Amino acid sequence: MPRLHRPLFLIMVLAALLAAALPAQTVWTVDGNALGAMTPHYLPSPGYPVGAPGFTGPAPLPQAAALPPALFPAGGVAIDETTSRVFTTDGLQIATDHHNLYAPFVPGGLLPPLAPAPILLTGAPLTGMGADPVGNRLFVTDGGSYGACTLGFPFTLLGPAVPFPFGMPPGLRLTGIDYETSTGSLWGVDVAGNIYHWMPFGPAIGPQPVAIAASPLPMTGLAVNECNGPGALAPPFCSTQLLGYHVLVTDGGQIFDALNVANPPIPLATPAFPTAGLAFSADMQYLPGVGLPPIAVGWLGWQKPQNNGIGGANALRLVGAQPLTTALFLYDFCPIPGGLYIPASGETLWLNPFSATFNFAPLVTDAIGQINQPVNLSFSLTGFTYTGQFALYSPLSPLGYALSDAMTFTIGLP
C-alpha cells in the first residue's frame, strides 16, 4: 500500500484539480399498485458500466403505504436530497417519508401526516412531481397544468397554476415533471413519450417536443440526473460506463435515456405498471464485498445524498463494525472490473492497491463500532466520482484486513 496517508478531506480537494467535461447514480420507482416502497435502479457508473438493479433492494416508505393505489395516470414521487425526504402521491394526497437508504446512519425523527394534494387548473389528480431544493419548491402537474408548492407539508401552492401550452398534442397529458438545477428549467413527459423542456412559468426552450421516447406502453414518469448536467465533470478516465442518461423516463418496465435513443434502456428490477413516477437521487451505489470475515465489518455509506451546494455538509459513515479497530478507507477513481474475489474468505476486493491513483485514509472505529467522518461536499465539483471500501485490521483475515462492501458515489447538484 502507499506510504502516504492523506486526510479524507483531500479526496474532495482533488476534484478542483481535475479537467471538466458525465457520471450517474440512482433513480427510484414506486409501484402504483403499492406505494409503500421505492425500488432503486443504478444508472451507468464506474461500478456498473451499463446500469443494474440496486444492490440494496426496495426501500420502505411507511407513510406512503397508507395511500391507496394510484390509478393511472395519477401518481408521482420526488426526493428532496438536502433533507433526505421522499414525497409520494396517489394523485389526491401526498405522503412524506425518510429516505430509508440513510436510516442506518441518521435517526429518522417524526414526520408530518398525509396532506391533501394541491388542486391545479384541471382539478384532476396529480400525475407528476419534481423537487427544487434550491428554490424550496415542489413542482406538480395534473397532466394539463402545473404549479409550484412548498417543498414539504402542507404543500401549499406558491402562486397560481398555469396551463401547459407548449405543443402537447390534443388528448395527451403530462405524466412526469422534474426540475433541473443546473439550468433552472423544467422537463416533462406525456403518456406518448413526448419530452418537453421549458422555463418555469416562462417560455419553451426550443421547438416542442424536444425528443420522443418510444415504447408500446405509456410513459409514467420522468427524472433529471443532477450528476451530469451542463458543466459537470466527465466520468473518470478509467471508467467504461455508457455516457448520457441525463433525462430519464419510464414506462413501468424499462428506464429510457430520453435524449439519446441509441442508449439501451435499463430494465426495471421489478417491472410494475403503472409506476407512480420516477425520482433521481445522488445516492451511493453498492458493490458486494463482504464474505465471512472473523470480525464485524459493518455497513458503510454517507449520512445523506452526495450533493454539493446547499445542504452539502455530509459525513462518511460506518456502522456495526468491530469497536476500536483501525479501519482504512480505500479509495480510487474506479473499482477493479468485476472485483478481485478472495476464495479463502469469500470477500471481494474492489480497489487496486497498485493503481497509480489509489490511496487510503486511516481511521478508527469508536467504542460502538462506528465511524462518523465529517466531509463538506458544498464546494465539490458536480460529477466528481470515487469508489471507496473499508478494510478493518484483522490478523486472522487472508489479507490481514477484513473487507466491507464497496460503494461508488458521484457528487450531484441538489
Residue pairs with C-beta under 8 A, 6 or more apart in sequence:
1 328
1 353
1 360
2 353
2 358
2 359
2 360
4 359
5 360
5 361
5 362
6 359
6 361
7 361
8 316
8 329
8 361
8 363
8 373
8 375
9 375
9 376
11 331
11 361
11 375
11 386
12 375
12 376
12 377
12 379
12 380
12 384
15 233
15 380
15 381
15 384
15 411
16 381
18 233
18 381
18 384
19 234
20 231
20 232
20 233
20 234
20 381
20 383
21 233
21 234
22 227
22 228
22 232
22 233
22 234
22 235
22 243
22 244
22 246
22 383
23 44
23 45
23 46
23 227
23 228
23 232
23 233
23 235
23 236
23 239
23 241
23 383
23 385
23 410
24 43
24 44
24 45
24 51
24 225
24 227
24 228
24 241
24 245
24 410
25 42
25 43
25 45
25 225
25 227
25 280
25 281
25 282
25 283
25 284
25 285
25 306
25 409
25 410
25 412
26 40
26 41
26 42
26 43
26 54
26 280
26 281
26 282
26 283
26 285
27 40
27 41
27 43
27 223
27 225
27 248
27 250
27 255
27 278
27 279
27 280
27 281
28 38
28 39
28 40
28 41
28 59
28 77
28 79
28 86
28 278
28 279
28 280
28 281
29 38
29 39
29 41
29 77
29 221
29 250
29 252
29 255
29 268
29 272
29 275
29 276
29 277
29 278
30 37
30 38
30 39
30 61
30 64
30 75
30 77
30 88
30 275
30 276
30 277
31 37
31 39
31 270
31 272
31 275
31 276
32 69
32 70
32 71
32 72
32 75
32 220
32 272
32 273
32 274
32 275
32 276
33 69
33 70
33 272
33 274
34 65
34 69
35 61
35 64
35 65
35 67
35 69
35 70
35 75
35 88
35 90
35 95
35 276
36 60
36 61
36 62
36 64
36 65
37 58
37 59
37 60
37 61
37 65
38 58
38 59
38 61
38 77
38 86
38 88
38 279
39 54
39 57
39 58
39 59
39 268
39 269
39 270
40 53
40 54
40 55
40 56
40 57
40 58
40 59
40 101
40 269
40 283
41 51
41 52
41 53
41 54
41 255
41 266
41 268
41 269
42 48
42 51
42 52
42 53
42 54
42 55
42 285
43 51
43 225
43 245
43 248
43 266
44 50
44 51
44 241
44 242
44 243
44 245
45 51
45 235
45 239
45 241
45 285
45 385
45 408
45 410
46 235
46 236
46 238
46 239
46 240
46 241
46 333
46 334
46 335
46 385
46 387
46 408
47 285
47 287
47 335
47 350
47 387
47 406
47 408
48 241
48 285
48 408
49 239
49 240
49 241
49 242
50 241
50 242
50 264
50 266
51 242
51 245
51 255
51 266
52 266
53 269
54 269
54 285
55 285
55 286
55 287
55 288
55 405
56 101
56 286
58 270
59 99
59 100
59 101
60 100
61 86
61 88
61 95
61 97
61 100
62 97
63 88
63 95
63 96
63 97
63 111
63 114
64 86
64 88
64 95
64 97
66 95
66 114
67 88
67 89
67 90
67 93
67 95
67 114
68 90
69 90
70 89
70 90
70 91
70 274
70 276
71 90
71 91
71 125
72 218
72 220
72 273
72 274
73 127
73 143
73 173
73 175
73 191
73 218
73 220
73 274
74 89
74 90
74 91
74 92
74 124
74 125
74 126
74 127
74 276
75 89
75 90
75 91
75 126
75 127
75 220
75 274
75 275
75 276
75 277
76 88
76 89
76 91
76 126
76 127
76 128
76 129
76 140
76 176
76 177
76 221
76 276
76 277
77 86
77 87
77 88
77 89
77 129
77 221
77 276
77 277
77 278
77 279
78 86
78 87
78 129
78 130
78 131
78 138
78 178
78 277
78 279
79 85
79 86
79 87
79 99
79 131
79 279
79 280
79 281
79 305
80 86
80 87
80 131
80 133
80 151
80 152
81 131
81 133
81 226
81 281
81 282
81 304
81 305
81 307
81 311
81 412
81 414
82 133
82 304
82 307
82 310
82 311
82 414
83 133
83 152
83 311
84 98
84 99
84 102
84 106
84 304
84 305
85 96
85 97
85 98
85 99
85 152
86 96
86 97
86 98
86 99
86 279
87 94
87 95
87 96
87 97
87 129
87 131
87 138
87 152
88 94
88 95
88 97
88 276
89 95
89 117
89 126
89 129
89 276
90 125
90 276
91 117
91 124
91 125
91 126
91 127
92 116
92 117
92 125
92 126
93 114
93 115
93 116
93 117
94 114
94 115
94 116
94 117
94 126
94 129
94 155
95 114
96 111
96 112
96 115
96 152
96 153
97 111
98 108
98 109
98 111
99 281
99 283
99 304
99 305
101 283
101 284
101 301
102 301
102 302
102 303
102 304
102 305
104 299
104 301
104 317
104 319
104 320
105 301
105 302
105 303
105 315
105 317
105 319
106 303
106 304
112 152
112 153
112 154
113 153
115 153
115 154
115 155
116 154
116 155
117 125
117 126
117 140
117 155
118 126
118 140
118 147
118 149
118 155
118 156
118 157
118 161
119 142
120 126
120 140
120 141
120 142
120 144
120 145
120 146
120 147
120 161
121 142
121 144
121 145
121 161
121 162
121 163
122 142
122 143
122 144
122 145
123 142
124 142
124 143
124 144
125 142
126 140
126 141
126 142
127 141
127 142
127 143
127 173
127 174
127 175
127 176
128 140
128 141
128 174
128 175
128 176
128 177
128 178
128 188
128 221
128 222
128 277
129 138
129 139
129 140
129 141
129 177
129 277
130 138
130 139
130 177
130 178
130 179
130 186
130 187
130 222
130 223
130 224
131 137
131 138
131 139
131 151
131 178
131 179
131 279
132 138
132 139
132 148
132 151
132 179
132 181
133 151
133 181
133 310
133 311
133 414
134 181
134 309
134 310
134 414
135 148
135 179
136 150
136 151
137 148
137 149
137 150
137 151
137 158
137 179
138 148
138 149
138 150
138 151
138 152
138 155
139 146
139 147
139 148
139 177
139 178
139 179
139 186
139 200
140 146
140 147
140 148
140 149
140 155
140 177
141 147
141 164
141 174
141 177
141 188
142 161
143 173
143 174
143 175
144 163
144 164
144 173
144 174
145 161
145 162
145 163
145 164
146 161
146 162
146 164
146 174
146 177
146 186
146 188
147 157
147 158
147 159
147 160
147 161
147 162
148 157
148 158
148 159
148 200
149 155
149 156
149 157
149 158
150 156
150 158
159 201
162 201
164 174
164 188
164 196
166 196
166 198
166 204
166 208
167 196
167 204
167 207
167 208
167 209
168 174
168 190
168 194
168 196
168 208
168 209
169 190
169 192
169 194
172 190
172 191
172 192
172 194
173 190
173 191
174 188
174 189
174 190
174 196
175 189
175 190
175 191
175 218
175 219
175 220
175 221
175 222
176 188
176 189
176 219
176 220
176 221
176 222
176 223
176 249
176 277
176 278
177 186
177 187
177 188
177 222
178 186
178 187
178 188
178 222
178 223
178 224
178 279
178 280
179 185
179 186
179 200
179 224
180 186
180 187
180 224
180 226
180 229
181 226
181 229
181 413
181 414
182 226
182 229
182 230
182 231
182 232
182 382
182 413
183 229
183 230
184 199
184 200
185 197
185 198
185 199
185 200
185 205
186 197
186 198
186 199
186 200
187 195
187 196
187 197
187 222
187 224
187 247
188 195
188 196
188 197
188 198
188 222
189 195
189 196
189 213
189 219
189 221
189 222
189 249
189 258
190 196
190 219
191 218
191 219
192 212
192 218
192 219
193 212
193 213
193 214
193 215
193 219
193 249
193 251
194 208
194 209
194 211
194 212
195 209
195 210
195 211
195 212
195 213
195 222
195 247
195 249
195 258
195 259
196 204
196 208
196 209
196 210
197 204
197 205
197 206
197 208
197 210
198 204
198 205
198 208
199 205
210 259
211 247
211 258
211 259
211 261
213 219
213 249
213 256
213 258
213 261
214 261
215 251
215 253
215 254
215 256
217 251
217 252
217 253
217 273
218 251
218 274
219 249
219 250
219 251
220 250
220 251
220 252
220 273
220 274
220 275
220 276
220 277
220 278
221 249
221 250
221 275
221 276
221 277
221 278
221 279
222 247
222 248
222 249
222 258
222 278
223 247
223 248
223 249
223 278
223 279
223 280
224 246
224 247
224 248
224 280
225 245
225 246
225 247
225 248
225 280
225 412
226 280
226 282
226 307
226 382
226 412
226 413
226 414
227 282
227 382
227 383
227 410
227 411
227 412
227 413
228 245
228 246
228 382
228 383
229 246
229 382
229 413
231 382
232 381
232 382
232 383
233 381
233 382
233 383
233 384
233 385
234 383
235 241
235 243
235 383
235 385
236 333
236 334
236 385
237 333
238 333
238 334
238 357
239 333
239 334
239 385
240 337
242 263
242 264
244 257
244 259
244 260
244 263
245 257
245 260
245 263
246 257
246 259
247 257
247 258
247 259
248 255
248 256
248 257
248 258
248 278
248 280
249 255
249 256
249 258
249 278
250 256
250 268
250 275
250 278
251 273
252 268
252 271
252 272
252 273
252 274
252 275
253 267
253 268
253 271
253 273
254 265
254 266
254 267
254 268
254 271
255 265
255 266
255 267
255 268
255 278
256 265
257 263
257 265
268 275
281 305
282 305
282 306
282 307
282 409
282 410
282 411
282 412
283 305
283 306
283 409
284 301
284 302
284 306
284 407
284 408
284 409
285 407
285 408
285 409
286 405
286 406
286 407
287 335
287 339
287 348
287 350
287 387
287 389
287 405
287 406
287 407
287 408
288 348
288 405
289 339
289 347
289 348
289 349
289 350
289 389
289 403
289 404
289 405
289 406
290 297
290 347
290 403
290 404
290 405
291 342
291 345
291 346
291 347
291 348
291 403
292 345
292 346
292 347
293 345
293 347
293 392
293 394
293 397
293 402
293 403
294 394
294 396
294 397
294 402
295 321
295 322
295 325
295 392
295 394
295 396
295 397
295 402
296 320
296 321
296 322
296 369
297 321
297 322
297 390
297 392
297 402
297 403
297 404
298 318
298 319
298 320
298 321
298 322
298 365
298 369
298 370
298 390
298 392
298 404
299 318
299 319
299 320
299 404
299 405
300 316
300 317
300 318
300 388
300 389
300 390
300 404
300 405
300 407
301 317
301 407
302 314
302 315
302 316
302 317
302 409
303 314
303 315
303 317
303 372
304 311
304 314
305 412
306 314
306 377
306 409
306 410
306 411
306 412
307 314
307 377
307 411
307 412
307 413
307 414
308 377
308 378
308 379
308 380
308 381
308 382
308 411
308 412
308 413
308 414
309 378
309 413
309 414
310 378
310 414
311 414
312 376
312 377
312 378
312 379
312 380
312 414
313 374
313 376
313 377
313 378
314 374
314 375
314 376
314 377
315 372
315 373
315 374
315 375
316 329
316 371
316 372
316 373
316 375
316 388
317 370
317 371
317 372
317 373
318 327
318 365
318 369
318 370
318 371
318 390
318 404
319 369
319 370
320 369
320 370
321 327
321 365
321 369
321 370
321 371
321 390
321 392
321 404
322 365
322 369
322 392
322 394
323 365
323 366
323 367
323 368
323 369
324 364
324 365
324 366
324 367
325 364
325 365
325 369
325 392
325 393
325 394
326 362
326 363
326 364
326 392
326 393
327 362
327 363
327 364
327 365
327 371
327 390
327 391
327 392
327 393
328 360
328 361
328 362
328 363
328 390
328 391
328 392
328 401
329 360
329 361
329 363
329 373
329 388
329 389
329 390
330 351
330 353
330 358
330 359
330 360
330 388
330 389
330 390
330 391
331 351
331 358
331 359
331 360
331 361
331 386
331 387
331 388
331 389
332 351
332 352
332 355
332 357
332 358
332 359
332 386
332 387
333 357
333 385
333 386
333 387
334 387
335 350
335 351
335 387
335 406
335 408
336 349
336 350
336 351
336 352
339 348
339 349
339 350
339 406
340 348
340 349
340 350
340 352
341 347
341 348
342 348
342 349
342 398
342 399
342 403
344 398
345 397
345 398
345 402
347 397
347 398
347 399
347 402
347 403
348 403
348 406
349 389
349 399
349 403
350 387
350 389
350 406
351 358
351 387
351 388
351 389
351 406
352 358
360 391
361 373
363 371
363 373
364 371
365 371
365 392
366 372
371 390
377 411
380 411
381 411
382 411
382 412
382 413
383 410
383 411
383 412
384 410
384 411
385 408
385 409
385 410
385 411
386 408
386 409
387 406
387 407
387 408
387 409
388 406
388 407
388 409
389 403
389 404
389 405
389 406
389 407
390 403
390 404
391 399
391 401
391 402
391 403
391 404
392 401
392 402
392 403
392 404
393 400
393 401
394 400
394 401
394 402
397 403
